Amino acid sequence: MNDQTPQTATSGRPIIEISGMHKWYGDFHVLSDINLQVQERERIVICGPSGSGKSTMIRCINRLEEHQKGQIIVDGIELTSDIKNIEKVRAEVGMVFQHFNLFPHLSILDNLTLGPIWVRKTPKKQAEEAAMQYLEKVHIAEQAKKFPGQLSGGQQQRVAIARSLCMSPKVMLFDEPTSALDPEMIKEVLDVMIDLAEEGMTMLVVTHEMGFAKSVADRVMFMDEGQIVEQNNPHDFFDNPQHERTKLFLSQIL
């Protein structure tokens, strides 16, 4: 189905390669023949109706969901049931969820240093210094000593982004990062994501924020019924969609 492979401004080897990937939940065929290559520094926005498989696809990239057929290779490592490979991939792939998944009993600073200290074996002082730098990057350093429950939803989501950055990931996956936020908080999270994009982070973003897609994406991808229906650069995707399903979707959300 994904008959268009647009040129992007990126180069080099793909950091993510998905070929012939399928996933079922029991009898339900949730992902069907997914083929995707993501270049380093590429920014892809994935959109589509609820239940189209977008979130499931990106969750397969760090094995939060297990695919049953086909191949997923991340930074040269194939994702199989091999626990060591899964751990290696997860160490390189940051994930930001719809709900912030912060530890409520830990301070913001401790939420950020937990991964580097335990997974990367970073000394505590070094991990805390890096955490403060990333909290400054997402404009929230003054909240370091507070607990998640003391922060707004937009602040918590920025903390979640900073927490992922503390692991120095090669790829960032965003699963509808603004959909649980009040409208006035959405911009502060998108601004942080735009900064990341401008710095060259490889990003796959599941979102309905089409303004973000237009301004940031190298490629916009439309999924429906477990397949990649259409993908193109933002200009052509929005101004000249090829498939009737894409046209219908865009007419409903724009």
Contacts in CASP RR format, 6 or more apart in sequence:
PFRMAT RR
TARGET T0000
AUTHOR 0000-0000-0000
METHOD contacts of the structure
MODEL  1
MNDQTPQTATSGRPIIEISGMHKWYGDFHVLSDINLQVQERERIVICGPS
GSGKSTMIRCINRLEEHQKGQIIVDGIELTSDIKNIEKVRAEVGMVFQHF
NLFPHLSILDNLTLGPIWVRKTPKKQAEEAAMQYLEKVHIAEQAKKFPGQ
LSGGQQQRVAIARSLCMSPKVMLFDEPTSALDPEMIKEVLDVMIDLAEEG
MTMLVVTHEMGFAKSVADRVMFMDEGQIVEQNNPHDFFDNPQHERTKLFL
SQIL
1 33 0 8 1.000
1 227 0 8 1.000
1 228 0 8 1.000
1 229 0 8 1.000
2 35 0 8 1.000
2 36 0 8 1.000
2 221 0 8 1.000
2 227 0 8 1.000
2 228 0 8 1.000
2 229 0 8 1.000
2 230 0 8 1.000
2 231 0 8 1.000
4 230 0 8 1.000
4 231 0 8 1.000
4 232 0 8 1.000
4 242 0 8 1.000
5 37 0 8 1.000
5 231 0 8 1.000
6 219 0 8 1.000
6 231 0 8 1.000
6 232 0 8 1.000
6 233 0 8 1.000
6 236 0 8 1.000
8 39 0 8 1.000
8 42 0 8 1.000
8 218 0 8 1.000
8 219 0 8 1.000
8 233 0 8 1.000
9 218 0 8 1.000
10 39 0 8 1.000
10 40 0 8 1.000
10 41 0 8 1.000
10 42 0 8 1.000
10 218 0 8 1.000
11 39 0 8 1.000
12 39 0 8 1.000
12 40 0 8 1.000
13 39 0 8 1.000
13 40 0 8 1.000
14 37 0 8 1.000
14 38 0 8 1.000
14 39 0 8 1.000
14 40 0 8 1.000
15 38 0 8 1.000
15 39 0 8 1.000
15 40 0 8 1.000
15 74 0 8 1.000
15 75 0 8 1.000
15 170 0 8 1.000
15 171 0 8 1.000
15 202 0 8 1.000
16 36 0 8 1.000
16 37 0 8 1.000
16 38 0 8 1.000
16 61 0 8 1.000
16 72 0 8 1.000
16 73 0 8 1.000
16 74 0 8 1.000
16 75 0 8 1.000
16 171 0 8 1.000
16 202 0 8 1.000
16 204 0 8 1.000
17 36 0 8 1.000
17 37 0 8 1.000
17 38 0 8 1.000
17 71 0 8 1.000
17 72 0 8 1.000
17 73 0 8 1.000
18 34 0 8 1.000
18 35 0 8 1.000
18 36 0 8 1.000
18 37 0 8 1.000
18 60 0 8 1.000
18 61 0 8 1.000
18 71 0 8 1.000
18 72 0 8 1.000
18 73 0 8 1.000
19 35 0 8 1.000
19 70 0 8 1.000
19 71 0 8 1.000
20 33 0 8 1.000
20 34 0 8 1.000
20 35 0 8 1.000
20 69 0 8 1.000
20 70 0 8 1.000
20 71 0 8 1.000
21 31 0 8 1.000
21 33 0 8 1.000
21 34 0 8 1.000
21 35 0 8 1.000
21 60 0 8 1.000
21 67 0 8 1.000
21 69 0 8 1.000
21 70 0 8 1.000
21 71 0 8 1.000
21 72 0 8 1.000
22 29 0 8 1.000
22 31 0 8 1.000
22 32 0 8 1.000
22 33 0 8 1.000
22 34 0 8 1.000
22 67 0 8 1.000
22 68 0 8 1.000
22 69 0 8 1.000
22 70 0 8 1.000
23 29 0 8 1.000
23 30 0 8 1.000
23 31 0 8 1.000
23 56 0 8 1.000
23 60 0 8 1.000
23 65 0 8 1.000
23 66 0 8 1.000
23 67 0 8 1.000
23 68 0 8 1.000
23 69 0 8 1.000
24 30 0 8 1.000
24 68 0 8 1.000
29 226 0 8 1.000
30 53 0 8 1.000
30 56 0 8 1.000
30 226 0 8 1.000
31 53 0 8 1.000
31 56 0 8 1.000
31 57 0 8 1.000
31 60 0 8 1.000
31 67 0 8 1.000
31 226 0 8 1.000
31 227 0 8 1.000
32 225 0 8 1.000
32 226 0 8 1.000
32 227 0 8 1.000
33 227 0 8 1.000
34 57 0 8 1.000
34 226 0 8 1.000
34 227 0 8 1.000
34 228 0 8 1.000
35 228 0 8 1.000
36 221 0 8 1.000
36 228 0 8 1.000
38 44 0 8 1.000
38 171 0 8 1.000
38 202 0 8 1.000
38 204 0 8 1.000
39 202 0 8 1.000
40 170 0 8 1.000
40 202 0 8 1.000
41 200 0 8 1.000
41 201 0 8 1.000
41 202 0 8 1.000
42 202 0 8 1.000
42 203 0 8 1.000
42 218 0 8 1.000
42 219 0 8 1.000
43 197 0 8 1.000
43 200 0 8 1.000
43 201 0 8 1.000
43 202 0 8 1.000
43 203 0 8 1.000
43 205 0 8 1.000
43 216 0 8 1.000
43 217 0 8 1.000
43 218 0 8 1.000
43 219 0 8 1.000
44 203 0 8 1.000
44 204 0 8 1.000
44 205 0 8 1.000
44 217 0 8 1.000
44 218 0 8 1.000
44 219 0 8 1.000
44 220 0 8 1.000
44 221 0 8 1.000
45 205 0 8 1.000
45 206 0 8 1.000
45 207 0 8 1.000
45 212 0 8 1.000
45 213 0 8 1.000
45 216 0 8 1.000
45 217 0 8 1.000
45 219 0 8 1.000
45 220 0 8 1.000
45 221 0 8 1.000
45 234 0 8 1.000
46 54 0 8 1.000
46 57 0 8 1.000
46 58 0 8 1.000
46 204 0 8 1.000
46 205 0 8 1.000
46 206 0 8 1.000
46 207 0 8 1.000
46 221 0 8 1.000
46 223 0 8 1.000
47 54 0 8 1.000
47 206 0 8 1.000
47 207 0 8 1.000
47 208 0 8 1.000
47 210 0 8 1.000
47 213 0 8 1.000
47 220 0 8 1.000
47 221 0 8 1.000
47 222 0 8 1.000
47 223 0 8 1.000
47 249 0 8 1.000
47 253 0 8 1.000
48 54 0 8 1.000
48 222 0 8 1.000
48 223 0 8 1.000
48 224 0 8 1.000
48 249 0 8 1.000
49 224 0 8 1.000
49 249 0 8 1.000
52 223 0 8 1.000
52 224 0 8 1.000
52 225 0 8 1.000
52 226 0 8 1.000
53 223 0 8 1.000
53 226 0 8 1.000
54 206 0 8 1.000
54 223 0 8 1.000
55 175 0 8 1.000
55 176 0 8 1.000
55 206 0 8 1.000
56 65 0 8 1.000
57 223 0 8 1.000
57 226 0 8 1.000
58 173 0 8 1.000
58 175 0 8 1.000
58 204 0 8 1.000
58 206 0 8 1.000
59 65 0 8 1.000
59 173 0 8 1.000
59 175 0 8 1.000
60 66 0 8 1.000
60 67 0 8 1.000
60 72 0 8 1.000
60 79 0 8 1.000
61 72 0 8 1.000
61 74 0 8 1.000
61 79 0 8 1.000
61 89 0 8 1.000
61 93 0 8 1.000
61 171 0 8 1.000
61 173 0 8 1.000
61 204 0 8 1.000
62 74 0 8 1.000
62 86 0 8 1.000
62 89 0 8 1.000
62 90 0 8 1.000
62 93 0 8 1.000
62 94 0 8 1.000
62 95 0 8 1.000
62 173 0 8 1.000
63 79 0 8 1.000
63 86 0 8 1.000
63 89 0 8 1.000
63 90 0 8 1.000
64 95 0 8 1.000
66 81 0 8 1.000
67 79 0 8 1.000
71 78 0 8 1.000
72 78 0 8 1.000
72 79 0 8 1.000
73 79 0 8 1.000
74 89 0 8 1.000
74 92 0 8 1.000
74 93 0 8 1.000
74 171 0 8 1.000
75 89 0 8 1.000
75 92 0 8 1.000
75 170 0 8 1.000
75 171 0 8 1.000
77 85 0 8 1.000
77 88 0 8 1.000
77 89 0 8 1.000
78 85 0 8 1.000
79 85 0 8 1.000
79 86 0 8 1.000
79 89 0 8 1.000
91 119 0 8 1.000
91 120 0 8 1.000
91 167 0 8 1.000
92 169 0 8 1.000
92 170 0 8 1.000
92 171 0 8 1.000
93 169 0 8 1.000
93 170 0 8 1.000
93 171 0 8 1.000
93 172 0 8 1.000
93 173 0 8 1.000
94 164 0 8 1.000
94 167 0 8 1.000
94 169 0 8 1.000
94 171 0 8 1.000
94 172 0 8 1.000
94 173 0 8 1.000
95 164 0 8 1.000
95 172 0 8 1.000
95 173 0 8 1.000
95 174 0 8 1.000
95 175 0 8 1.000
96 157 0 8 1.000
96 160 0 8 1.000
96 161 0 8 1.000
96 164 0 8 1.000
96 172 0 8 1.000
96 173 0 8 1.000
96 174 0 8 1.000
96 175 0 8 1.000
96 177 0 8 1.000
97 160 0 8 1.000
97 175 0 8 1.000
97 177 0 8 1.000
98 175 0 8 1.000
98 176 0 8 1.000
98 177 0 8 1.000
98 179 0 8 1.000
98 180 0 8 1.000
99 180 0 8 1.000
100 148 0 8 1.000
100 153 0 8 1.000
100 156 0 8 1.000
100 157 0 8 1.000
100 159 0 8 1.000
100 160 0 8 1.000
101 160 0 8 1.000
102 108 0 8 1.000
102 111 0 8 1.000
102 148 0 8 1.000
102 156 0 8 1.000
102 159 0 8 1.000
102 160 0 8 1.000
102 163 0 8 1.000
103 110 0 8 1.000
103 111 0 8 1.000
103 114 0 8 1.000
103 148 0 8 1.000
104 147 0 8 1.000
104 148 0 8 1.000
104 149 0 8 1.000
105 147 0 8 1.000
106 114 0 8 1.000
106 147 0 8 1.000
107 144 0 8 1.000
107 145 0 8 1.000
107 146 0 8 1.000
107 147 0 8 1.000
108 135 0 8 1.000
108 140 0 8 1.000
108 143 0 8 1.000
108 144 0 8 1.000
108 145 0 8 1.000
108 146 0 8 1.000
108 147 0 8 1.000
108 148 0 8 1.000
108 151 0 8 1.000
108 159 0 8 1.000
109 128 0 8 1.000
109 131 0 8 1.000
109 132 0 8 1.000
109 135 0 8 1.000
109 144 0 8 1.000
109 145 0 8 1.000
111 148 0 8 1.000
111 159 0 8 1.000
111 163 0 8 1.000
112 127 0 8 1.000
112 131 0 8 1.000
112 134 0 8 1.000
112 135 0 8 1.000
112 159 0 8 1.000
112 162 0 8 1.000
112 163 0 8 1.000
112 166 0 8 1.000
113 122 0 8 1.000
113 124 0 8 1.000
113 127 0 8 1.000
113 128 0 8 1.000
113 131 0 8 1.000
113 166 0 8 1.000
115 127 0 8 1.000
115 166 0 8 1.000
115 167 0 8 1.000
116 122 0 8 1.000
116 127 0 8 1.000
116 130 0 8 1.000
116 131 0 8 1.000
116 166 0 8 1.000
116 167 0 8 1.000
117 123 0 8 1.000
117 124 0 8 1.000
117 127 0 8 1.000
119 167 0 8 1.000
120 167 0 8 1.000
120 168 0 8 1.000
122 130 0 8 1.000
127 166 0 8 1.000
130 166 0 8 1.000
131 144 0 8 1.000
131 162 0 8 1.000
131 166 0 8 1.000
132 141 0 8 1.000
132 144 0 8 1.000
134 162 0 8 1.000
134 163 0 8 1.000
134 165 0 8 1.000
134 166 0 8 1.000
135 141 0 8 1.000
135 143 0 8 1.000
135 144 0 8 1.000
135 159 0 8 1.000
135 162 0 8 1.000
137 162 0 8 1.000
137 165 0 8 1.000
137 192 0 8 1.000
137 195 0 8 1.000
138 158 0 8 1.000
138 159 0 8 1.000
138 161 0 8 1.000
138 162 0 8 1.000
138 192 0 8 1.000
139 158 0 8 1.000
139 188 0 8 1.000
139 192 0 8 1.000
140 155 0 8 1.000
140 158 0 8 1.000
140 159 0 8 1.000
140 162 0 8 1.000
143 150 0 8 1.000
143 151 0 8 1.000
143 155 0 8 1.000
143 159 0 8 1.000
148 156 0 8 1.000
148 159 0 8 1.000
149 156 0 8 1.000
151 159 0 8 1.000
152 185 0 8 1.000
153 180 0 8 1.000
153 181 0 8 1.000
153 182 0 8 1.000
153 185 0 8 1.000
154 181 0 8 1.000
154 185 0 8 1.000
154 188 0 8 1.000
154 189 0 8 1.000
155 188 0 8 1.000
157 177 0 8 1.000
157 178 0 8 1.000
157 181 0 8 1.000
157 185 0 8 1.000
157 189 0 8 1.000
158 188 0 8 1.000
158 189 0 8 1.000
158 192 0 8 1.000
160 177 0 8 1.000
161 177 0 8 1.000
161 189 0 8 1.000
161 192 0 8 1.000
161 193 0 8 1.000
161 196 0 8 1.000
164 172 0 8 1.000
165 172 0 8 1.000
165 196 0 8 1.000
170 202 0 8 1.000
171 202 0 8 1.000
171 203 0 8 1.000
171 204 0 8 1.000
172 196 0 8 1.000
172 201 0 8 1.000
172 202 0 8 1.000
172 203 0 8 1.000
172 204 0 8 1.000
173 203 0 8 1.000
173 204 0 8 1.000
173 205 0 8 1.000
174 193 0 8 1.000
174 203 0 8 1.000
174 204 0 8 1.000
174 205 0 8 1.000
174 206 0 8 1.000
174 207 0 8 1.000
175 206 0 8 1.000
176 206 0 8 1.000
176 207 0 8 1.000
176 208 0 8 1.000
177 189 0 8 1.000
177 193 0 8 1.000
177 205 0 8 1.000
177 207 0 8 1.000
178 185 0 8 1.000
178 186 0 8 1.000
178 189 0 8 1.000
178 190 0 8 1.000
178 207 0 8 1.000
178 209 0 8 1.000
179 207 0 8 1.000
179 208 0 8 1.000
181 189 0 8 1.000
186 209 0 8 1.000
190 209 0 8 1.000
190 212 0 8 1.000
193 203 0 8 1.000
193 205 0 8 1.000
193 212 0 8 1.000
193 216 0 8 1.000
194 212 0 8 1.000
194 215 0 8 1.000
194 216 0 8 1.000
196 203 0 8 1.000
197 203 0 8 1.000
197 216 0 8 1.000
205 212 0 8 1.000
205 213 0 8 1.000
205 217 0 8 1.000
207 213 0 8 1.000
208 253 0 8 1.000
210 238 0 8 1.000
210 253 0 8 1.000
210 254 0 8 1.000
213 220 0 8 1.000
213 234 0 8 1.000
214 234 0 8 1.000
214 238 0 8 1.000
217 233 0 8 1.000
217 234 0 8 1.000
218 233 0 8 1.000
219 231 0 8 1.000
219 232 0 8 1.000
219 233 0 8 1.000
219 234 0 8 1.000
220 231 0 8 1.000
220 232 0 8 1.000
220 233 0 8 1.000
220 234 0 8 1.000
220 237 0 8 1.000
220 238 0 8 1.000
221 228 0 8 1.000
221 230 0 8 1.000
221 231 0 8 1.000
222 228 0 8 1.000
222 229 0 8 1.000
222 230 0 8 1.000
222 231 0 8 1.000
222 237 0 8 1.000
222 241 0 8 1.000
222 243 0 8 1.000
222 245 0 8 1.000
222 246 0 8 1.000
222 249 0 8 1.000
223 229 0 8 1.000
224 245 0 8 1.000
224 249 0 8 1.000
229 243 0 8 1.000
229 245 0 8 1.000
229 246 0 8 1.000
230 237 0 8 1.000
230 241 0 8 1.000
230 242 0 8 1.000
230 243 0 8 1.000
230 245 0 8 1.000
230 246 0 8 1.000
231 237 0 8 1.000
232 242 0 8 1.000
237 246 0 8 1.000
238 250 0 8 1.000
238 254 0 8 1.000
241 247 0 8 1.000
241 250 0 8 1.000
END
